[in-house]
Amino acid sequence: MKKINLVLLFIAGLIFIFGAQGLYAGEAGARYSEAVRYIKAKQPDFAFMEFRGIIRDFPKSSFAQKSIFAMAEYYYDHGMYCDAINNFTWCAQDYSDLKANVIAKAYILKIIKEIKEPAFEEKKMAEDIKREFFSKSLFLIFSEYKKTSYRSASLNKFRIKHYADNIDVYRNDQLFLTLEP
């Protein structure tokens, strides 16, 4: 009888722990959805505040990673390049989504191109990223380019076209960045 009570108590504890995690993820998801609604309503400042709240309150959730990327895009769109580079650098190094990783690196290159006089470290970072983009040999057998797409939390649509001799990055169907070795 005593063993049955201990087993039931253990099972109840597990249910409580996993149920709390579900609530945690559910609340983070609800706040993330709210931030996306703000983006759709053309209220990026409110969306930014929601994304920042998600990072503060739910730092281990997958929504926190997406929120950091969205905040970096907000910084870029508002000309706050230092903050944008910091967040995109984090995304490029620690982000689990490979496509977002690549887009973050493209943003870093674009920002460094837009800076009038980049520092030595920024120039070195740009060269390292460029080298990484072109380090893998590209086999184009049946088409003239390889295409990848990604949609960010800020509802920006990205397309990357890998040609044999360059890479074009499109943001919302407009050429964003061209990379050449």
Contacts in CASP RR format, 6 or more apart in sequence:
PFRMAT RR
TARGET T0000
AUTHOR 0000-0000-0000
METHOD contacts of the structure
MODEL  1
MKKINLVLLFIAGLIFIFGAQGLYAGEAGARYSEAVRYIKAKQPDFAFME
FRGIIRDFPKSSFAQKSIFAMAEYYYDHGMYCDAINNFTWCAQDYSDLKA
NVIAKAYILKIIKEIKEPAFEEKKMAEDIKREFFSKSLFLIFSEYKKTSY
RSASLNKFRIKHYADNIDVYRNDQLFLTLEP
24 58 0 8 1.000
24 61 0 8 1.000
25 61 0 8 1.000
27 58 0 8 1.000
28 54 0 8 1.000
28 57 0 8 1.000
28 58 0 8 1.000
28 61 0 8 1.000
28 63 0 8 1.000
28 64 0 8 1.000
29 61 0 8 1.000
29 63 0 8 1.000
31 50 0 8 1.000
31 53 0 8 1.000
31 54 0 8 1.000
31 57 0 8 1.000
31 58 0 8 1.000
31 63 0 8 1.000
32 50 0 8 1.000
32 51 0 8 1.000
32 54 0 8 1.000
32 63 0 8 1.000
32 66 0 8 1.000
32 67 0 8 1.000
32 153 0 8 1.000
34 50 0 8 1.000
35 46 0 8 1.000
35 47 0 8 1.000
35 50 0 8 1.000
35 51 0 8 1.000
35 54 0 8 1.000
35 67 0 8 1.000
35 70 0 8 1.000
35 153 0 8 1.000
36 47 0 8 1.000
36 153 0 8 1.000
36 155 0 8 1.000
38 44 0 8 1.000
38 46 0 8 1.000
38 47 0 8 1.000
38 50 0 8 1.000
39 47 0 8 1.000
39 70 0 8 1.000
39 153 0 8 1.000
39 154 0 8 1.000
39 155 0 8 1.000
40 155 0 8 1.000
44 74 0 8 1.000
44 77 0 8 1.000
44 154 0 8 1.000
47 70 0 8 1.000
47 74 0 8 1.000
47 154 0 8 1.000
48 70 0 8 1.000
48 71 0 8 1.000
48 74 0 8 1.000
50 67 0 8 1.000
51 67 0 8 1.000
51 68 0 8 1.000
51 70 0 8 1.000
51 71 0 8 1.000
51 74 0 8 1.000
51 153 0 8 1.000
52 67 0 8 1.000
52 71 0 8 1.000
53 67 0 8 1.000
54 61 0 8 1.000
54 63 0 8 1.000
54 64 0 8 1.000
54 67 0 8 1.000
55 64 0 8 1.000
55 67 0 8 1.000
55 68 0 8 1.000
55 71 0 8 1.000
58 64 0 8 1.000
62 96 0 8 1.000
65 91 0 8 1.000
65 94 0 8 1.000
65 95 0 8 1.000
65 96 0 8 1.000
65 97 0 8 1.000
65 100 0 8 1.000
66 100 0 8 1.000
66 153 0 8 1.000
67 153 0 8 1.000
68 87 0 8 1.000
68 90 0 8 1.000
68 91 0 8 1.000
68 95 0 8 1.000
69 87 0 8 1.000
69 88 0 8 1.000
69 91 0 8 1.000
69 95 0 8 1.000
69 100 0 8 1.000
69 103 0 8 1.000
69 104 0 8 1.000
69 152 0 8 1.000
69 153 0 8 1.000
70 152 0 8 1.000
70 153 0 8 1.000
70 154 0 8 1.000
71 87 0 8 1.000
72 83 0 8 1.000
72 84 0 8 1.000
72 86 0 8 1.000
72 87 0 8 1.000
72 88 0 8 1.000
72 91 0 8 1.000
72 104 0 8 1.000
72 107 0 8 1.000
73 84 0 8 1.000
73 107 0 8 1.000
73 152 0 8 1.000
73 153 0 8 1.000
73 154 0 8 1.000
73 156 0 8 1.000
74 154 0 8 1.000
75 81 0 8 1.000
75 83 0 8 1.000
75 84 0 8 1.000
75 87 0 8 1.000
76 84 0 8 1.000
76 88 0 8 1.000
76 107 0 8 1.000
76 110 0 8 1.000
76 111 0 8 1.000
81 111 0 8 1.000
81 114 0 8 1.000
81 115 0 8 1.000
84 107 0 8 1.000
84 111 0 8 1.000
85 108 0 8 1.000
85 111 0 8 1.000
85 112 0 8 1.000
85 122 0 8 1.000
88 104 0 8 1.000
88 105 0 8 1.000
88 107 0 8 1.000
88 108 0 8 1.000
88 111 0 8 1.000
89 104 0 8 1.000
89 108 0 8 1.000
89 125 0 8 1.000
91 100 0 8 1.000
91 101 0 8 1.000
91 104 0 8 1.000
92 101 0 8 1.000
92 104 0 8 1.000
92 105 0 8 1.000
92 108 0 8 1.000
92 129 0 8 1.000
95 101 0 8 1.000
95 104 0 8 1.000
99 148 0 8 1.000
99 149 0 8 1.000
99 150 0 8 1.000
100 150 0 8 1.000
100 152 0 8 1.000
102 148 0 8 1.000
102 150 0 8 1.000
102 160 0 8 1.000
103 150 0 8 1.000
103 152 0 8 1.000
103 158 0 8 1.000
103 160 0 8 1.000
103 169 0 8 1.000
105 129 0 8 1.000
105 132 0 8 1.000
105 133 0 8 1.000
106 158 0 8 1.000
106 160 0 8 1.000
106 169 0 8 1.000
106 176 0 8 1.000
106 177 0 8 1.000
106 179 0 8 1.000
108 125 0 8 1.000
108 126 0 8 1.000
108 129 0 8 1.000
109 126 0 8 1.000
109 129 0 8 1.000
109 130 0 8 1.000
109 177 0 8 1.000
109 179 0 8 1.000
110 169 0 8 1.000
110 176 0 8 1.000
110 177 0 8 1.000
112 118 0 8 1.000
112 122 0 8 1.000
112 123 0 8 1.000
112 125 0 8 1.000
112 126 0 8 1.000
113 126 0 8 1.000
113 177 0 8 1.000
115 122 0 8 1.000
118 126 0 8 1.000
130 179 0 8 1.000
130 181 0 8 1.000
133 167 0 8 1.000
133 179 0 8 1.000
134 167 0 8 1.000
134 179 0 8 1.000
134 181 0 8 1.000
138 146 0 8 1.000
138 162 0 8 1.000
138 164 0 8 1.000
140 146 0 8 1.000
140 163 0 8 1.000
140 164 0 8 1.000
144 163 0 8 1.000
144 164 0 8 1.000
145 161 0 8 1.000
145 162 0 8 1.000
145 163 0 8 1.000
145 164 0 8 1.000
146 161 0 8 1.000
146 162 0 8 1.000
147 159 0 8 1.000
147 160 0 8 1.000
147 161 0 8 1.000
147 162 0 8 1.000
148 159 0 8 1.000
148 160 0 8 1.000
148 162 0 8 1.000
149 157 0 8 1.000
149 158 0 8 1.000
149 159 0 8 1.000
149 160 0 8 1.000
150 157 0 8 1.000
150 158 0 8 1.000
150 160 0 8 1.000
151 157 0 8 1.000
151 158 0 8 1.000
152 158 0 8 1.000
156 171 0 8 1.000
156 172 0 8 1.000
157 171 0 8 1.000
157 172 0 8 1.000
157 173 0 8 1.000
158 169 0 8 1.000
158 170 0 8 1.000
158 171 0 8 1.000
158 176 0 8 1.000
159 169 0 8 1.000
159 170 0 8 1.000
159 173 0 8 1.000
160 167 0 8 1.000
160 168 0 8 1.000
160 169 0 8 1.000
160 170 0 8 1.000
161 167 0 8 1.000
161 168 0 8 1.000
161 170 0 8 1.000
165 180 0 8 1.000
165 181 0 8 1.000
166 178 0 8 1.000
166 179 0 8 1.000
166 180 0 8 1.000
166 181 0 8 1.000
167 178 0 8 1.000
167 179 0 8 1.000
168 175 0 8 1.000
168 177 0 8 1.000
168 178 0 8 1.000
168 179 0 8 1.000
169 175 0 8 1.000
169 176 0 8 1.000
169 177 0 8 1.000
169 178 0 8 1.000
169 179 0 8 1.000
170 176 0 8 1.000
END
